[in-house]
Amino acid sequence: MFKISQTKIDPIDLGKRFDDPRAGAVVTFEGKVRNHNEGKNVTSLEYQAYGAMAVKEGQKILDQALNQFDILDAYCVHAEGHLEIGDVAIWIIVTSKHRAEAYKANQFIIDTVKATVPIWKKEHYVDEEPVWVACHQCAESGHHEHSL
């Protein structure tokens, strides 16, 4: 399931939902708000999603991961709204019988979500106006850069 959340993401609470006795591997990813980006001091982030389309595209990615990798389950939640330093912006969990597939699927999900799901990020800075930013790391890793 792919979800957009307007409330704070709590990885510990979410992780409790994925206790599967068949799973020998549980791989999670937490994308957190950090205090810097590309040489600028960041004070907070703001995310805006294109609601139903973001959920639809995100779910397609999870469905593709379930078909492409030997995994048991995949879940992703992305925050929307204003986030402070240290807040979780995106959380992904993948369960599988073995670790290799869980790692690969998790990497596939984060890379594809960042490259294709219509979610935009505004960075708020110390002593500068906030700016909507593109995902340069996605472009550098071979993914298409977001258009804003």
VEXVEXVEX-905455 format. One record per residue: residue number from 1; residue in three letters; x negated, y negated, z of N, C-alpha, C, O in turn. Coordinates in steps of 0.2 Angstrom, whole numbers. Last residue first. Layout:
# VEXVEXVEX-905455
PT num residu    nX    nY    nZ   caX   caY   caZ    cX    cY    cZ    oX    oY    oZ
PT NUM    ALA     X     Y     Z     X     Y     Z     X     Y     Z     X     Y     Z
...
END
This chain:
# VEXVEXVEX-905455
PT num residu    nX    nY    nZ   caX   caY   caZ    cX    cY    cZ    oX    oY    oZ
PT 148    LEU   -46  -105   -61   -42  -108   -56   -36  -112   -59   -33  -115   -55
PT 147    SER   -51   -89   -65   -49   -95   -68   -45   -98   -63   -40   -95   -60
PT 146    HIS   -64   -79   -59   -58   -81   -59   -57   -88   -62   -61   -92   -62
PT 145    GLU   -75   -70   -70   -74   -75   -65   -67   -77   -65   -64   -77   -70
PT 144    HIS   -76   -52   -71   -74   -59   -74   -73   -64   -69   -70   -62   -63
PT 143    HIS   -91   -43   -65   -83   -44   -66   -82   -51   -69   -86   -56   -69
PT 142    GLY  -104   -43   -64  -101   -40   -70   -94   -41   -71   -91   -39   -76
PT 141    SER  -109   -49   -53  -109   -42   -53  -106   -39   -59  -105   -33   -59
PT 140    GLU  -107   -62   -56  -114   -60   -56  -114   -52   -56  -119   -50   -58
PT 139    ALA   -93   -63   -54   -96   -64   -60  -103   -62   -61  -104   -59   -66
PT 138    CYS   -92   -61   -40   -89   -57   -44   -92   -57   -51   -93   -52   -55
PT 137    GLN   -99   -72   -35  -102   -66   -34   -99   -61   -39  -102   -56   -41
PT 136    HIS   -91   -83   -38   -97   -82   -42  -100   -75   -41  -103   -73   -46
PT 135    CYS   -75   -85   -38   -79   -80   -35   -85   -79   -39   -85   -74   -44
PT 134    ALA   -72  -103   -36   -71   -96   -40   -76   -91   -36   -80   -93   -32
PT 133    VAL   -63  -114   -25   -69  -111   -28   -67  -104   -32   -62  -101   -30
PT 132    TRP   -57  -129   -21   -55  -123   -23   -61  -120   -27   -64  -123   -31
PT 131    VAL   -63  -139    -8   -64  -137   -15   -61  -130   -16   -63  -126   -12
PT 130    PRO   -62  -153     4   -61  -146     2   -61  -145    -6   -59  -149    -9
PT 129    GLU   -76  -165     5   -69  -163     3   -68  -156     2   -73  -153    -1
PT 128    GLU   -88  -165    18   -86  -165    11   -79  -163    10   -76  -160    15
PT 127    ASP   -92  -163    32   -93  -169    28   -92  -169    21   -95  -173    17
PT 126    VAL   -91  -146    30   -93  -151    35   -95  -157    30   -99  -157    26
PT 125    TYR   -77  -140    20   -84  -141    22   -85  -146    28   -80  -150    29
PT 124    HIS   -66  -127    15   -67  -133    19   -74  -134    21   -76  -129    24
PT 123    GLU   -62  -119     0   -67  -119     5   -66  -126     8   -66  -131     5
PT 122    LYS   -49  -109    -6   -51  -116    -5   -56  -116     1   -54  -114     7
PT 121    LYS   -45   -96   -17   -48   -98   -11   -51  -106   -11   -54  -108   -16
PT 120    TRP   -32   -86   -23   -37   -92   -24   -39   -94   -17   -35   -94   -12
PT 119    ILE   -27   -72   -31   -27   -75   -25   -33   -80   -25   -38   -79   -28
PT 118    PRO   -22   -62   -42   -21   -69   -41   -21   -72   -34   -15   -73   -32
PT 117    VAL   -34   -49   -44   -28   -51   -41   -28   -59   -40   -32   -62   -38
PT 116    THR   -47   -47   -50   -41   -47   -54   -35   -50   -51   -30   -52   -54
PT 115    ALA   -59   -47   -42   -59   -49   -49   -52   -51   -53   -52   -54   -58
PT 114    LYS   -55   -43   -30   -58   -50   -30   -58   -52   -38   -58   -58   -39
PT 113    VAL   -50   -30   -33   -46   -35   -30   -49   -42   -31   -45   -47   -34
PT 112    THR   -62   -24   -38   -57   -25   -43   -52   -30   -40   -49   -35   -44
PT 111    ASP   -70   -24   -26   -73   -27   -33   -67   -29   -37   -67   -34   -40
PT 110    ILE   -62   -16   -17   -64   -23   -16   -66   -27   -22   -64   -33   -23
PT 109    ILE   -60    -4   -25   -55    -8   -23   -57   -15   -21   -54   -20   -24
PT 108    PHE   -74     1   -26   -69     0   -32   -64    -5   -30   -62   -10   -34
PT 107    GLN   -77     3   -13   -81    -2   -17   -77    -4   -23   -76   -10   -25
PT 106    ASN   -68    13   -10   -68     7    -6   -71     1   -10   -69    -4   -11
PT 105    ALA   -72    23   -18   -65    20   -19   -65    14   -15   -62     9   -18
PT 104    LYS   -85    26   -13   -84    24   -20   -77    20   -21   -77    15   -24
PT 103    TYR   -82    30     0   -86    24    -1   -85    21    -8   -84    15    -9
PT 102    ALA   -74    41    -2   -71    36     1   -75    29     0   -72    24    -1
PT 101    GLU   -83    50    -9   -77    47   -12   -74    41    -9   -72    37   -12
PT 100    ALA   -92    52     2   -94    49    -5   -89    46    -8   -89    40   -11
PT  99    ARG   -86    58    13   -88    51    13   -89    48     6   -87    42     5
PT  98    HIS   -71    69    11   -78    68    11   -80    60    10   -76    57     7
PT  97    LYS   -57    67    12   -60    73    15   -68    72    16   -71    75    21
PT  96    SER   -53    50    16   -54    56    11   -57    62    15   -59    61    21
PT  95    THR   -46    34    16   -47    40    19   -48    46    14   -45    45     9
PT  94    VAL   -50    17    17   -49    23    12   -50    29    17   -55    29    20
PT  93    ILE   -45     0    19   -46     7    22   -45    12    17   -40    12    14
PT  92    ILE   -48   -17    20   -47   -11    16   -49    -5    20   -54    -5    24
PT  91    TRP   -44   -34    22   -46   -28    25   -44   -22    21   -38   -22    19
PT  90    ILE   -49   -51    21   -46   -45    18   -49   -39    22   -54   -39    24
PT  89    ALA   -52   -60    31   -48   -62    25   -45   -57    21   -40   -57    18
PT  88    VAL   -53   -62    48   -53   -57    43   -49   -59    37   -43   -61    38
PT  87    ASP   -62   -76    56   -56   -72    54   -57   -67    48   -61   -68    44
PT  86    GLY   -74   -82    56   -73   -76    60   -67   -72    58   -66   -66    60
PT  85    ILE   -67   -98    54   -73   -94    54   -72   -88    59   -70   -88    64
PT  84    GLU   -49   -97    50   -55  -100    54   -61   -95    53   -61   -90    51
PT  83    LEU   -38  -100    37   -42   -95    41   -48   -99    44   -51  -103    41
PT  82    HIS   -22  -103    31   -28  -106    33   -32  -101    38   -28   -99    43
PT  81    GLY   -15   -92    18   -15   -97    23   -22   -99    25   -27   -98    22
PT  80    GLU   -16   -74    18   -14   -80    15   -13   -86    20   -11   -84    25
PT  79    ALA   -26   -59    18   -23   -65    21   -21   -70    16   -24   -71    11
PT  78    HIS   -23   -43    12   -27   -49    11   -23   -55    14   -17   -55    14
PT  77    VAL   -25   -26    14   -21   -32    16   -26   -38    15   -31   -38    17
PT  76    CYS   -24   -10     8   -27   -16     8   -22   -21    10   -17   -22     8
PT  75    TYR   -27     8     8   -23     2    10   -27    -4    10   -33    -4    12
PT  74    ALA   -26    25     3   -29    18     3   -24    13     5   -18    13     3
PT  73    ASP   -29    42     5   -25    36     6   -29    30     5   -35    31     6
PT  72    LEU   -37    53     1   -31    54     4   -26    48     4   -20    49     3
PT  71    ILE   -47    55   -14   -45    52    -8   -38    53    -6   -34    55   -10
PT  70    ASP   -56    56   -27   -53    61   -23   -52    59   -15   -56    61   -11
PT  69    PHE   -51    43   -38   -56    46   -33   -52    52   -29   -46    51   -29
PT  68    GLN   -41    40   -47   -48    40   -50   -53    44   -45   -57    47   -47
PT  67    ASN   -29    39   -40   -29    43   -46   -37    45   -48   -38    50   -51
PT  66    LEU   -32    30   -30   -29    36   -28   -30    41   -34   -31    47   -33
PT  65    ALA   -36    19   -39   -41    22   -34   -38    29   -32   -42    34   -32
PT  64    GLN   -23    16   -44   -29    18   -49   -34    22   -44   -37    27   -46
PT  63    ASP   -16    12   -33   -14    18   -37   -19    20   -41   -20    27   -42
PT  62    LEU   -24     0   -30   -24     6   -25   -21    12   -29   -24    18   -27
PT  61    ILE   -21    -7   -42   -28    -6   -40   -28     0   -35   -32     5   -36
PT  60    LYS    -7    -9   -40   -10    -5   -46   -17    -3   -45   -19     3   -47
PT  59    GLN    -7   -17   -29    -4   -10   -29    -6    -6   -34    -8     0   -34
PT  58    GLY   -11   -29   -34   -15   -25   -29   -13   -18   -28   -17   -14   -27
PT  57    GLU    -1   -32   -43    -8   -31   -46   -12   -27   -41   -16   -22   -42
PT  56    LYS     9   -34   -34    10   -29   -39     3   -27   -42     2   -21   -43
PT  55    VAL     4   -44   -26     6   -37   -23     6   -32   -28     4   -27   -27
PT  54    ALA     3   -54   -35    -3   -52   -31    -1   -45   -29    -6   -41   -29
PT  53    MET    17   -56   -39    12   -54   -44     5   -51   -40     3   -46   -43
PT  52    ALA    22   -61   -27    24   -54   -30    20   -51   -35    18   -45   -35
PT  51    GLY    11   -73   -24    16   -68   -21    17   -61   -24    12   -57   -23
PT  50    TYR    -2   -78   -27     4   -79   -32     8   -72   -30     9   -68   -34
PT  49    ALA    -9   -86   -13    -8   -80   -17    -2   -81   -22     3   -85   -20
PT  48    GLN   -22   -94    -6   -16   -95    -8   -15   -89   -13   -19   -88   -18
PT  47    TYR   -32   -98     9   -30   -93     3   -23   -95     1   -19   -96     5
PT  46    GLU   -45  -107    15   -38  -107    14   -36  -103     8   -39  -104     3
PT  45    LEU   -57  -108    28   -55  -106    21   -47  -106    21   -44  -106    26
PT  44    SER   -69  -119    37   -63  -114    36   -62  -113    29   -65  -116    25
PT  43    THR   -82  -124    36   -78  -125    42   -72  -120    43   -70  -118    48
PT  42    VAL   -98  -122    29   -90  -121    28   -87  -121    35   -90  -118    40
PT  41    ASN  -111  -130    22  -108  -128    28  -100  -128    28   -97  -133    27
PT  40    LYS  -118  -123     7  -114  -128    10  -112  -125    17  -111  -119    18
PT  39    GLY  -126  -114     0  -129  -119     3  -125  -124     6  -128  -130     9
PT  38    GLU  -116  -104    -3  -119  -108    -8  -123  -114    -6  -122  -119    -9
PT  37    ASN  -108  -105    12  -107  -103     5  -111  -107     1  -110  -113     0
PT  36    HIS  -104  -102    30  -108  -105    24  -107  -102    18  -104   -96    17
PT  35    ASN   -98   -96    40   -99  -103    40  -103  -106    35  -105  -112    36
PT  34    ARG   -85   -84    34   -92   -86    36   -93   -93    36   -89   -97    33
PT  33    VAL   -72   -73    36   -74   -80    34   -80   -82    38   -81   -81    44
PT  32    LYS   -74   -56    30   -73   -61    35   -75   -68    33   -79   -69    29
PT  31    GLY   -68   -41    25   -71   -47    22   -69   -53    27   -63   -55    28
PT  30    GLU   -71   -25    30   -68   -32    32   -72   -37    29   -78   -38    30
PT  29    PHE   -67    -9    25   -71   -15    24   -67   -21    27   -61   -21    26
PT  28    THR   -69     8    30   -66     2    30   -70    -4    28   -77    -3    28
PT  27    VAL   -67    25    28   -71    20    26   -67    13    26   -62    13    23
PT  26    VAL   -67    40    35   -63    34    35   -68    28    34   -72    27    38
PT  25    ALA   -68    58    32   -71    51    31   -65    46    31   -60    46    29
PT  24    GLY   -60    68    34   -67    69    36   -71    62    36   -76    61    39
PT  23    ALA   -43    70    36   -48    66    33   -55    67    37   -55    66    43
PT  22    ARG   -33    78    41   -36    80    35   -43    76    33   -47    79    29
PT  21    PRO   -28    70    51   -32    76    53   -36    79    47   -41    83    48
PT  20    ASP   -28    53    51   -26    59    47   -30    65    49   -36    64    47
PT  19    ASP   -24    38    56   -27    44    59   -24    51    56   -18    53    57
PT  18    PHE   -20    25    53   -23    30    48   -27    36    51   -32    38    49
PT  17    ARG   -16    16    62   -11    19    58   -14    24    53   -10    28    50
PT  16    LYS   -27    11    68   -24    16    72   -19    19    67   -17    25    69
PT  15    GLY   -31     0    59   -35     6    59   -31    12    62   -32    18    60
PT  14    LEU   -23   -11    64   -21    -7    57   -25     0    57   -22     4    54
PT  13    ASP   -29   -14    76   -22   -12    76   -20    -8    69   -17    -3    69
PT  12    ILE   -42   -18    71   -41   -12    76   -34    -9    76   -33    -3    76
PT  11    PRO   -39   -28    62   -42   -22    60   -41   -16    65   -40   -10    63
PT  10    ASP   -27   -39    60   -30   -36    66   -33   -29    64   -29   -24    64
PT   9    ILE   -25   -55    53   -26   -48    51   -30   -45    57   -35   -47    59
PT   8    LYS   -12   -67    56   -19   -64    57   -20   -57    56   -16   -53    59
PT   7    THR     0   -68    43    -2   -68    50    -9   -65    50   -11   -62    46
PT   6    GLN     3   -67    30     3   -74    33     1   -74    40     0   -80    43
PT   5    SER    -3   -55    19    -1   -57    26    -2   -64    27    -7   -67    26
PT   4    ILE     1   -44     6    -2   -51     8     1   -53    15     7   -52    16
PT   3    LYS    -4   -27     3     0   -32     7    -3   -39     7    -9   -39     7
PT   2    PHE    -3   -11    -4    -6   -18    -4    -1   -23    -1     5   -23    -3
PT   1    MET    -4     6     0     0     0     0    -4    -6     0    -9    -6     4
END
